[in-house]
Amino acid sequence: MAPIKLYTLGEIGRQLGQPLHRIRYAIESRGIDPHAVAGHFRCWTAEDVLRIKAEIEAIDAGKAVAL
């Protein structure tokens, strides 16, 4: 079984082209928990990154994303 690729807050920001405060807001306001914690780094999966992206797009559109 291949290891799961995990992304830190900074990696997610670079991948989505968004500042960290927007990534943090989406994660905290939508209750997106990290998949793992490595030291003091919170880490999310690629699936989580897609959800974070969708949540930021919804925030920009003034809507909430249905889960």
C-alpha positions in Angstrom: 0.0 0.0 0.0 1.4 3.4 -1.0 1.8 6.1 1.6 -0.7 8.9 1.6 0.7 12.3 0.4 0.0 14.9 3.1 0.0 18.7 2.6 0.9 21.4 5.2 -0.9 24.7 5.3 1.9 26.4 3.3 1.8 23.7 0.6 -2.0 24.1 0.3 -1.6 27.8 0.0 1.0 27.5 -2.8 -1.0 24.8 -4.6 -4.2 26.9 -4.5 -2.5 30.3 -5.0 -4.2 31.6 -1.9 -2.7 33.5 1.1 -2.4 31.5 4.3 -5.1 33.5 6.1 -7.7 32.4 3.6 -6.7 28.8 3.9 -6.8 29.0 7.7 -10.2 30.7 7.6 -11.7 28.0 5.3 -10.3 25.2 7.5 -11.4 26.7 10.8 -14.8 28.1 9.7 -15.8 24.9 7.9 -14.4 22.5 10.6 -11.9 20.7 8.3 -9.8 18.7 10.7 -6.2 17.7 9.7 -5.6 14.1 8.7 -2.4 14.0 10.8 -0.1 16.1 12.9 3.6 15.8 12.4 5.4 17.7 15.2 3.7 21.1 15.2 2.6 20.8 11.5 -1.0 20.0 10.7 -1.4 17.9 7.5 -4.2 17.3 5.1 -4.8 14.8 2.3 -5.3 15.6 -1.4 -9.1 15.0 -0.9 -9.0 17.6 1.9 -7.2 20.1 -0.4 -10.0 19.7 -2.9 -12.6 20.4 -0.2 -10.6 23.4 1.0 -10.5 24.7 -2.5 -14.3 24.2 -2.9 -14.9 26.0 0.4 -12.8 29.0 -0.7 -14.7 29.1 -3.9 -18.0 29.0 -2.0 -16.9 31.7 0.3 -16.0 33.9 -2.7 -19.5 33.2 -4.2 -21.1 33.9 -0.8 -22.5 30.3 -0.4 -21.9 27.3 1.9 -20.9 24.0 0.3 -23.2 21.1 1.1 -21.3 18.0 2.3 
